[in-house]
């Protein structure tokens, strides 16, 4: 097994690796993106498709990244160059680009979360949820909290794998899980919880028949996004493994925890919205903040729930952000022998600058730019990179991949072969269909709303 010549760190224990992978997955993708995607795409029918795609695509795809990362001991660019040959390093470069793009706008949204933590403590949004969001989501205030969140991310990544990332997620992930469970119990007591559960848990298949072109790519993209697959995070984290363990078991644990948190998030978000009289399809990238803040003013113990919710939200966002930044920093360390602290700082500044237009645009124009970044990254680039990676591992390097998967499995049987064939056919086919639908939707967005935004 090849290792980088650079002095690389490693996880001190198995739990550190699992919690870091879970922390990467359990973030804005679950607490922010999943509820508004589910609301916009029909509720339960979206949830059902999402769960199906997690099993059909997410588990096999995560195993692909884990096997490549552990086998090579390198970050995405070096790992794919070693696994497939020099030209494949450009696929790793795409992963770096995806992570860079995602964290640039993700940090702006996370800055909103930090501002809402402050607003929850001070009562700043009480009785003015919409105007409060308009005040804090754009301009100097948004820029400052974008900078604060990015600085927190840089500080943790700069400390390294053991003293920074592993230590942070050991505290953050259990805290998020505990708060989510507490909020689910609370939401169950709300007056309109029953109606919310029906919307969230009883699929209306007529919606799938009429809107499948929108629902299918949204669900598949969310499965990829929420599991942090397709941006090299799991390749990077697996590259720090220094012992033989059962990757299939670890993958199952990580996917189960991540999916449970996403599902449970819906179990408390939708009862809160329904009780406050907010339509489930109303919340979008920014509107979900308005809707929830307004709802907290109209539900029992809402001020306390607001502090708890947005505090948990901030922790989850930070746990994801450090994993995305680590992909970029690990690349610079592996390929150029860069100094971790300096690289983390430079990366943070560059991501901050790329996200600055999102923070500074007017509230009427900001959602357009968020959609421009988010749809491109989550539904097109993530899926495109995933398709090419699946082809490399399942068709070109299948023997090496299966051999790596067998390490740590005492009696693998036919599982490696089943995994490879799942990746070869159903995973790649579903991703290709998803990509085709997503490109069509994105082109409609570019020629419609975005063209209007540019004044064309």
TAHU-V302637 format. One record per residue. N is the residue number from 1. SS is DSSP state (helix for helix, strand for strand, loop for the rest). PHI is phi as a letter, one per 40 degrees, with the letter a starting at -180 (none if undefined). BURIAL is # if it has 24 or more other C-alpha atoms within 12 Angstrom, else .. Layout:
n | ss | phi | burial
N | SS | PHI | BURIAL
N | SS | PHI | BURIAL
//
This chain:
n | ss | phi | burial
1 | loop | none | .
2 | loop | c | .
3 | loop | b | #
4 | loop | c | #
5 | loop | c | .
6 | loop | c | .
7 | loop | c | .
8 | loop | c | #
9 | loop | c | #
10 | loop | a | #
11 | loop | c | #
12 | loop | c | .
13 | loop | a | .
14 | helix | d | #
15 | helix | c | #
16 | helix | c | #
17 | helix | c | #
18 | helix | c | #
19 | helix | c | #
20 | helix | c | #
21 | helix | c | #
22 | helix | c | #
23 | helix | c | #
24 | helix | c | #
25 | helix | c | #
26 | loop | c | #
27 | loop | a | #
28 | helix | c | #
29 | helix | d | #
30 | helix | c | #
31 | helix | c | #
32 | helix | b | #
33 | helix | c | #
34 | helix | c | #
35 | helix | c | #
36 | helix | c | #
37 | helix | c | #
38 | helix | c | #
39 | helix | c | #
40 | helix | c | #
41 | loop | b | #
42 | loop | h | #
43 | loop | g | #
44 | helix | c | #
45 | helix | c | #
46 | helix | c | #
47 | helix | d | #
48 | helix | c | #
49 | helix | c | #
50 | helix | d | #
51 | helix | c | #
52 | helix | c | .
53 | helix | c | #
54 | helix | c | #
55 | helix | c | #
56 | helix | c | #
57 | helix | b | #
58 | helix | c | #
59 | helix | c | #
60 | helix | c | #
61 | helix | c | #
62 | helix | c | #
63 | helix | c | #
64 | helix | d | #
65 | helix | c | #
66 | helix | c | #
67 | helix | c | #
68 | helix | c | #
69 | helix | c | #
70 | helix | c | #
71 | helix | c | #
72 | helix | c | #
73 | loop | g | #
74 | loop | b | #
75 | loop | c | #
76 | helix | d | #
77 | helix | c | #
78 | helix | c | #
79 | helix | c | #
80 | helix | c | #
81 | helix | c | #
82 | helix | c | #
83 | helix | c | #
84 | helix | b | #
85 | loop | h | .
86 | helix | d | .
87 | helix | c | .
88 | helix | c | #
89 | helix | c | #
90 | helix | c | .
91 | helix | c | #
92 | helix | c | #
93 | helix | c | #
94 | helix | c | #
95 | helix | c | #
96 | helix | c | #
97 | helix | c | #
98 | helix | c | #
99 | helix | c | #
100 | helix | c | #
101 | helix | c | #
102 | helix | c | #
103 | helix | c | #
104 | helix | c | #
105 | helix | c | #
106 | helix | d | #
107 | helix | c | #
108 | helix | c | #
109 | helix | c | #
110 | helix | c | #
111 | helix | c | #
112 | helix | d | #
113 | helix | c | #
114 | helix | d | #
115 | helix | c | #
116 | helix | c | #
117 | helix | c | #
118 | helix | c | #
119 | helix | c | #
120 | helix | c | #
121 | helix | c | .
122 | helix | c | .
123 | loop | g | #
124 | loop | c | #
125 | loop | b | #
126 | loop | c | #
127 | loop | g | .
128 | loop | a | .
129 | helix | c | #
130 | helix | c | #
131 | helix | c | .
132 | helix | c | #
133 | helix | c | #
134 | helix | c | #
135 | helix | c | #
136 | helix | b | #
137 | loop | c | #
138 | loop | b | #
139 | loop | g | #
140 | helix | c | .
141 | helix | d | #
142 | helix | c | #
143 | helix | c | #
144 | helix | c | #
145 | helix | c | #
146 | helix | d | #
147 | helix | c | #
148 | helix | c | #
149 | helix | c | #
150 | helix | c | #
151 | helix | c | #
152 | helix | c | #
153 | helix | c | #
154 | helix | d | #
155 | helix | c | #
156 | helix | c | #
157 | helix | c | #
158 | helix | c | #
159 | loop | c | #
160 | loop | h | #
161 | helix | c | #
162 | helix | c | #
163 | helix | c | .
164 | helix | b | #
165 | helix | c | #
166 | helix | c | #
167 | helix | c | #
168 | helix | c | #
169 | helix | c | #
170 | helix | c | #
171 | helix | c | #
172 | helix | c | #
173 | helix | c | #
174 | helix | c | #
175 | helix | c | #
176 | helix | c | #
177 | helix | c | #
178 | helix | c | .
179 | helix | c | #
180 | helix | d | #
181 | helix | c | #
182 | helix | c | .
183 | helix | c | #
184 | helix | c | #
185 | helix | c | .
186 | helix | c | #
187 | helix | c | #
188 | helix | c | #
189 | loop | c | .
190 | loop | c | #
191 | loop | d | .
192 | loop | b | #
193 | helix | c | #
194 | helix | c | .
195 | helix | c | #
196 | helix | c | #
197 | helix | c | #
198 | helix | c | .
199 | helix | c | #
200 | helix | c | #
201 | helix | b | #
202 | loop | b | .
203 | loop | c | .
204 | loop | b | .
205 | helix | c | .
206 | helix | c | .
207 | helix | c | .
208 | helix | c | #
209 | helix | c | .
210 | helix | c | .
211 | helix | b | .
212 | helix | c | #
213 | helix | c | #
214 | helix | c | #
215 | helix | c | #
216 | helix | c | #
217 | helix | c | #
218 | helix | c | #
219 | helix | c | #
220 | helix | c | #
221 | helix | c | #
222 | helix | c | #
223 | helix | c | #
224 | helix | c | #
225 | helix | c | #
226 | helix | c | #
227 | loop | c | #
228 | loop | f | #
229 | loop | c | #
230 | loop | g | #
231 | loop | b | #
232 | loop | g | #
233 | helix | c | #
234 | helix | c | #
235 | helix | c | #
236 | helix | c | #
237 | helix | c | #
238 | helix | c | #
239 | loop | c | #
240 | loop | c | #
241 | loop | c | #
242 | loop | b | #
243 | loop | a | .
244 | loop | c | .
245 | loop | b | #
246 | loop | c | #
247 | helix | c | #
248 | helix | c | #
249 | helix | c | #
250 | helix | c | #
251 | helix | c | #
252 | helix | c | #
253 | helix | c | .
254 | helix | c | #
255 | helix | c | #
256 | helix | c | #
257 | helix | c | #
258 | helix | c | #
259 | helix | c | #
260 | helix | c | #
261 | helix | c | #
262 | helix | c | #
263 | helix | c | #
264 | helix | c | #
265 | helix | d | #
266 | helix | c | #
267 | helix | c | #
268 | helix | b | #
269 | helix | c | #
270 | helix | c | #
271 | helix | d | #
272 | helix | c | #
273 | helix | c | #
274 | helix | c | #
275 | helix | c | #
276 | loop | c | #
277 | loop | g | #
278 | loop | c | #
279 | loop | c | #
280 | loop | c | #
281 | loop | c | #
282 | loop | c | #
283 | loop | c | #
284 | loop | b | #
285 | loop | d | #
286 | loop | b | #
287 | helix | c | #
288 | helix | c | #
289 | helix | c | #
290 | helix | c | #
291 | helix | c | #
292 | helix | c | #
293 | helix | c | #
294 | helix | c | #
295 | helix | c | #
296 | helix | c | #
297 | loop | c | #
298 | loop | b | #
299 | loop | b | #
300 | loop | d | .
301 | loop | f | .
302 | helix | c | #
303 | helix | c | #
304 | helix | c | .
305 | helix | c | #
306 | helix | c | #
307 | helix | c | #
308 | helix | c | #
309 | helix | c | #
310 | helix | c | #
311 | helix | c | #
312 | helix | c | #
313 | helix | d | #
314 | helix | c | #
315 | helix | c | #
316 | helix | c | #
317 | helix | c | #
318 | helix | c | #
319 | helix | c | #
320 | helix | c | #
321 | helix | c | #
322 | helix | c | #
323 | helix | c | #
324 | helix | c | #
325 | helix | c | #
326 | helix | c | #
327 | helix | d | #
328 | helix | c | #
329 | helix | c | #
330 | helix | c | #
331 | helix | d | #
332 | helix | c | #
333 | helix | c | #
334 | helix | c | #
335 | helix | c | #
336 | helix | b | .
337 | loop | g | .
338 | loop | c | .
339 | loop | c | #
340 | helix | d | #
341 | helix | c | #
342 | helix | c | .
343 | helix | c | #
344 | helix | c | #
345 | helix | c | #
346 | helix | c | #
347 | helix | c | #
348 | helix | c | #
349 | helix | c | #
350 | helix | c | #
351 | helix | c | #
352 | helix | d | #
353 | helix | c | #
354 | helix | c | #
355 | helix | c | #
356 | helix | d | #
357 | helix | d | #
358 | helix | c | #
359 | helix | c | #
360 | helix | c | #
361 | loop | c | #
362 | loop | c | .
363 | helix | c | #
364 | helix | c | .
365 | helix | c | #
366 | helix | d | #
367 | helix | d | #
368 | helix | c | #
369 | helix | c | #
370 | helix | c | #
371 | helix | c | #
372 | helix | d | #
373 | helix | c | #
374 | helix | c | #
375 | helix | c | #
376 | helix | c | #
377 | helix | c | #
378 | helix | c | #
379 | helix | b | #
380 | helix | b | #
381 | helix | c | #
382 | helix | d | #
383 | helix | c | #
384 | helix | c | #
385 | helix | c | #
386 | helix | c | #
387 | helix | c | #
388 | helix | c | #
389 | helix | c | #
390 | helix | c | #
391 | helix | c | #
392 | helix | d | #
393 | helix | c | #
394 | helix | c | #
395 | helix | b | #
396 | helix | c | .
397 | loop | b | #
398 | helix | c | #
399 | helix | c | .
400 | helix | c | #
401 | helix | c | #
402 | helix | c | #
403 | helix | c | #
404 | helix | c | #
405 | helix | c | #
406 | helix | c | #
407 | loop | c | #
408 | loop | g | .
409 | loop | c | .
410 | loop | c | .
411 | loop | a | .
412 | loop | c | .
413 | loop | f | .
414 | loop | c | .
415 | helix | d | .
416 | helix | c | #
417 | helix | c | .
418 | helix | c | .
419 | helix | c | #
420 | helix | c | #
421 | helix | c | #
422 | helix | c | #
423 | helix | c | #
424 | helix | c | #
425 | helix | b | .
426 | helix | c | #
427 | helix | c | #
428 | helix | c | #
429 | helix | c | .
430 | helix | c | #
431 | helix | c | #
432 | helix | c | #
433 | helix | c | #
434 | helix | c | #
435 | helix | c | #
436 | helix | c | #
437 | helix | c | #
438 | helix | c | #
439 | helix | c | #
440 | helix | c | .
441 | helix | c | #
442 | helix | c | #
443 | helix | c | .
444 | helix | c | .
445 | helix | c | .
446 | helix | c | #
447 | helix | c | .
448 | helix | b | .
449 | helix | d | .
450 | helix | c | .
451 | helix | c | .
452 | helix | c | .
453 | helix | d | .
454 | helix | c | .
455 | loop | g | .
456 | loop | c | .
//
